[in-house]
């Protein structure tokens, strides 16, 4: 989300918005006029998931970035939410009306953070999850703020809560391994992410994490199902994706 150099190569949200604006102009040309493009875009569902890299690859990398010395977790969440609001306003201005904001999951439970911070290799990094929780609460407020705009239907997907539910009872969700990557190197298979030509685990559908950072397909399916059709009232705010599609 932050428009600054981060570890690794990725396109910032600002860069993605520039690409989106160019795509909207192409859509106007294809459909013939702006009204037709606006009508089409108003029926689309936009999913936006931002924030995890701002914490894992910025705020909690004090040897590389000074943000954790410059901001308290509350201040950093406010700064991120403020920039996010401006970026979402751009998305709205270019026709997005149905928008699902994906909350940041419990990244303090990722194999990489467990490898670095967990004494027993299983206890999640509470400091990271607490900071993520603060940011997610800002996202709920953003949803309420944007839903006051004409025609806007924003919703929040509580990936953090779904992950918490999975970690509480992984077996009931078909998972057996929650603290190791299916593919990786070192402690928790999380010190180095999956390498080229490395053989992954044979039972990836039983793992919560694919590598040092990213959930498996099985985990994403669990989150996706509850995003589409909420199993608990806390899974979404205010509506799930199935309801959003009907609005």
Number of C-alpha atoms within 10 A of each C-alpha: 20 17 12 9 12 16 12 6 7 10 11 16 18 18 12 12 17 14 11 15 16 11 12 18 14 13 18 16 12 11 13 11 12 15 12 14 20 18 12 15 18 19 16 15 17 15 16 15 14 17 22 18 17 20 23 17 17 21 24 19 15 12 8 12 15 13 17 16 9 11 14 13 21 14 14 20 24 16 15 19 21 14 16 20 17 12 16 21 13 17 18 18 11 17 21 23 25 23 25 24 24 21 26 24 23 23 25 24 28 27 35 28 24 26 24 14 18 17 11 9 17 17 14 22 19 15 12 19 19 14 19 25 19 16 24 25 15 18 26 20 13 20 21 16 13 20 17 11 12 8 14 18 23 27 26 29 32 26 25 21 20 24 21 15 13 20 19 10 12 18 12 11 15 16 19 16 18 20 26 28 31 30 22 25 18 14 18 25 23 27 19 18 20 20 12 6 6 10 11 15 14 9 11 19 18 20 24 30 28 27 27 28 23 17 20 19 15 19 22 16 12 17 23 16 13 20 23 18 16 21 13 10 10 13 22 27 20 18 21 22 24 12 12 19 14 7 10
